Amino acid sequence: MLESLSNALEKESKDKETRVIILAAEGPVFSSGHNLKELTDTQGQEYHTKVFNKCCEVMTFIQDVPVPVIAEVKGLATAAGCQLVASCDIAVAADTAQFATPGCRMSSDFMC
């Protein structure tokens, strides 16, 4: 998912016709963050580092895009999903939007 988002952002940011980028989701979840089932001991620390580095890269890229990036949040944004929203220039939250940072209770290692 991070790779797809990164590719789409890069493509749109290079398009001279792009005036704004709106990040939105279909369904009840805007972004649930990392899939913690993929971040097991089996993959090892190197894989975990790769995932979190990519997350940081995407969040930083959003901040550097030359056009405004708007998060349109209609559902749940949790963990790295909250970071995604915070990286945007503007966040528009519907009445149905919810935000959570469960990693804060666990460890700072779970945040990008």
ZASENU-337873 format. One line per 10 residues: number of its first residue (from 1); for each residue x, y, z of N, C-alpha, C, O. Coordinates in steps of 0.05 Angstrom, whole numbers. Example, Ala and Ser with C-alpha at 12.3 -4.5 7.8 and 13.67 -1.06 7.14 Angstrom:
1) 264,-114,156,246,-90,156,264,-66,156,285,-66,169; 257,-45,142,273,-21,143,258,1,157,268,23,161 $
***
This chain:
1) 16,-24,0,0,0,0,17,25,0,12,44,-15; 38,26,16,56,49,17,69,53,-10,72,76,-19; 76,32,-23,89,34,-50,70,46,-70,77,63,-86; 45,37,-70,25,47,-88,19,77,-83,17,92,-102; 17,84,-58,12,112,-50,36,129,-59,32,151,-70; 60,119,-54,84,134,-62,85,138,-92,91,160,-102; 79,117,-108,79,119,-137,58,139,-147,64,155,-165; 34,138,-136,13,156,-144,20,185,-138,15,203,-154; 30,189,-114,38,217,-106,60,228,-124,58,251,-133; 79,211,-130,101,220,-147,91,227,-175,98,247,-187 $
11) 73,210,-186,62,214,-212,46,240,-213,50,257,-231; 28,244,-194,11,268,-193,27,293,-188,21,314,-199; 48,292,-172,63,316,-165,80,325,-189,87,349,-190; 86,307,-208,101,315,-232,83,325,-254,92,337,-273; 57,320,-252,38,329,-273,33,359,-270,24,369,-249; 40,374,-291,37,403,-291,8,413,-288,3,435,-280; -11,395,-294,-39,402,-292,-50,398,-264,-72,409,-258; -36,384,-247,-45,379,-220,-44,404,-203,-23,418,-201; -67,411,-191,-69,435,-174,-72,428,-145,-65,444,-127; -82,404,-139,-86,395,-112,-87,364,-113,-95,352,-133 $
21) -79,352,-91,-81,323,-88,-98,318,-64,-93,328,-42; -119,301,-68,-137,294,-46,-134,265,-40,-138,248,-58; -127,259,-16,-124,231,-7,-151,224,7,-159,236,27; -164,204,-4,-190,195,7,-191,164,5,-175,152,-9; -210,153,19,-213,124,18,-242,117,14,-260,132,21; -247,94,2,-274,83,1,-278,64,24,-259,49,31; -301,65,36,-306,46,58,-303,60,85,-299,84,86; -305,45,106,-306,56,133,-279,63,146,-278,74,168; -257,57,132,-230,62,143,-214,80,123,-211,73,100; -204,102,133,-187,119,117,-160,105,114,-150,101,92 $
31) -148,99,137,-123,84,137,-119,73,165,-120,87,185; -113,47,166,-109,34,193,-79,33,199,-71,20,219; -62,44,182,-34,44,188,-21,18,179,-31,5,160; 0,10,192,14,-14,184,-2,-39,191,-17,-40,210; 2,-60,175,-9,-86,181,10,-100,200,31,-111,192; 4,-99,226,22,-110,246,26,-140,243,45,-151,254; 7,-154,229,10,-182,224,34,-188,206,45,-210,206; 41,-168,190,64,-171,172,90,-165,186,112,-172,177; 89,-151,209,113,-143,223,119,-162,246,117,-155,269; 125,-187,238,131,-207,258,161,-212,261,176,-201,245 $
41) 168,-227,280,197,-234,284,208,-249,260,232,-249,255; 190,-263,245,199,-279,223,214,-263,202,234,-271,191; 203,-239,196,216,-222,176,242,-210,186,260,-204,170; 243,-206,211,268,-195,223,269,-164,223,252,-151,210; 288,-154,237,291,-125,241,296,-110,214,287,-88,211; 311,-123,196,317,-110,170,291,-103,155,288,-82,144; 272,-122,155,247,-117,141,231,-96,155,219,-78,142; 230,-96,182,216,-76,197,227,-49,191,212,-29,187; 253,-46,191,266,-21,185,259,-11,157,254,13,153; 259,-29,138,251,-22,110,223,-11,109,218,9,96 $
51) 204,-24,123,176,-15,123,174,13,135,161,31,124; 186,17,158,184,42,172,199,65,157,190,87,158; 221,58,145,235,78,128,218,87,105,218,111,98; 204,68,92,187,75,70,164,93,80,156,112,66; 153,86,103,132,103,114,142,131,119,128,151,111; 165,134,130,176,161,135,181,176,108,177,200,106; 191,161,88,195,172,62,170,183,50,169,205,39; 148,168,51,122,176,40,112,201,55,103,220,43; 113,201,82,104,223,98,119,249,91,108,270,89; 145,246,89,162,269,82,156,279,54,155,303,49 $
61) 152,260,35,146,268,8,121,284,6,119,304,-8; 100,276,21,75,290,22,79,319,30,67,337,19; 96,323,50,102,350,59,117,367,38,116,391,39; 131,354,20,147,368,0,134,371,-27,145,383,-45; 110,359,-31,96,361,-56,90,390,-62,82,405,-44; 94,399,-87,91,428,-93,62,438,-94,58,462,-98; 42,421,-91,14,429,-91,2,420,-64,13,403,-51; -20,433,-56,-32,425,-31,-41,396,-31,-52,386,-51; -37,382,-9,-47,355,-6,-68,355,17,-63,364,39; -92,346,10,-114,346,28,-122,318,36,-125,300,19 $
71) -125,313,62,-135,287,71,-165,290,76,-174,307,91; -180,274,62,-210,273,65,-217,249,81,-218,226,71; -221,253,107,-225,231,125,-254,227,132,-267,245,144; -265,204,125,-293,198,130,-296,175,150,-318,170,160; -274,162,156,-276,139,174,-252,138,193,-243,159,202; -243,115,199,-222,111,219,-194,117,207,-187,107,186; -179,132,221,-150,137,215,-135,130,241,-138,144,261; -119,109,240,-106,101,264,-76,96,258,-69,88,236; -60,99,279,-31,94,278,-19,110,255,-21,135,254; -5,97,236,7,110,213,-13,124,196,-6,143,181 $
81) -38,116,198,-60,130,184,-63,158,195,-69,177,179; -60,162,221,-61,188,233,-37,205,224,-39,229,218; -14,192,222,10,206,212,6,215,183,15,236,176; -7,198,168,-13,205,140,-30,231,139,-24,249,124; -50,232,155,-68,256,157,-51,280,166,-54,301,154; -35,276,186,-19,299,197,2,309,177,11,332,179; 10,292,158,30,300,139,18,317,117,32,331,103; -8,317,114,-22,332,93,-23,362,101,-20,369,124; -27,379,81,-29,407,86,-56,414,100,-57,432,117; -77,400,92,-103,405,103,-117,378,109,-114,359,93 $
91) -131,376,131,-147,352,136,-177,361,138,-183,379,153; -194,348,123,-222,352,125,-234,327,136,-233,306,124; -246,329,160,-257,306,174,-287,307,175,-299,327,183; -300,286,166,-329,283,167,-337,277,196,-320,271,213; -363,279,201,-373,272,228,-367,243,235,-366,236,259; -363,226,215,-357,198,220,-328,192,223,-320,169,227; -311,212,221,-282,208,224,-274,202,253,-286,213,272; -255,183,256,-244,176,282,-214,174,279,-204,166,259; -200,183,300,-171,183,300,-161,168,325,-171,172,347; -140,152,322,-128,137,344,-99,133,339,-90,129,317 $
101) -83,133,361,-55,128,359,-48,106,380,-35,112,400; -56,81,374,-51,59,393,-21,54,398,-14,43,419; -4,60,379,24,55,382,37,71,405,57,63,416; 24,93,412,34,109,435,33,93,461,50,98,479; 14,75,463,12,58,487,32,35,486,39,24,507; 40,28,461,57,4,458,87,12,460,101,3,478; 95,28,441,123,35,439,127,55,417,112,55,397; 146,72,419,152,91,397,163,77,373,165,88,352; 171,51,376,181,36,354,160,30,333,167,23,310; 134,34,340,113,29,321,105,53,305,87,52,289 $
111) 118,75,310,111,100,296,133,106,275,157,99,280; 125,117,253,145,124,232,162,147,241,180,156,226 $
***
